[in-house]
C-alpha cells in the first residue's frame, strides 16, 4: 500500500490560517479584527505550529516580542521590532477587549506600558478552541458566546479592583491604572496639591490605559488653551 503524500509546510501554514480565520469569525470578530496580523498573533498566543492540531493548543503567557518571534519562526512572516505597537493595536487590544486574552494574568498591577506586559488566552476560550473541528464545536461555541459577556465583566471587575482610587479636590473620585508613576500621581493630587496649591483645579489626568481619564475642557477654553480632543472609541 502506497504511503500518503506528505503535506507541505506551506500547505499546513495555509490550512492553519484558514482555520484560525474561520474561528475568529465564529467568535464575532469582524474583518478588521481578523486580519493577517490578528490571525498570526492568535496562533502565536496558542503556540500553534502549522503541524499541530487544535487539541494541542496551549495558553502560555507571552509578550509582544515573543509573539513576533514565534510568527517568524513557524510561519515565516517577519515583523520588525518597531511594529510592536501595530500588533498591540491591530490584534492584541481587540482580543483583550473581547475577553479572548487576559493581560498580565500573573501580575494584574503591572503597568500597561511595562516592558514585561504579557498576554494569555482566557481559559474558557482555550477549552473551546480544543473543540474546533470536532462534533462538539457547535455546542461549545454556543455555550461560549452565551457566557462571554459574563467572562468580560469578570475580567473587568478584576482590573477595576487593582486600580488606584484618587480623590480630586472637588470631591470627585477617579481611578488610575496600577503601577508605574501612578501611585506618585495619587500622592501629588491628594497630598501635594492641597498643601501647596489649595483651591487649585485638576485640569487633566491621563495614564497608559486612558489618555483622557479626566479633562476639564471648558476650563481650558476659559484660559484660551487649545483643548485636547478625545479619540473616537473603537469597536471590536
Buried (B, 14 or more C-beta within 10 A) or exposed (E): EEEEEEEEEEEBBEEBBEBBBEBBEBBEBEEEBBBBBBBBBBBBBBBBBBEBEBEEBBBBBBBBEBBBBBBBEBBEEEBEEEBBEEBBEBBBBBBBBBBBBBBBBEBBEBBBEBEEBBBBBBEBBBEBBBBBBEEEBEEBBEBBEEEBEEBBEEBEEEBEEBBBEBEBBEEEEBBBBBBBEBEEBBEBBBEEBEEEEEEEEBBBBBBBBBEEBBBBBEBBEEEEEEBBEEEEEEEB
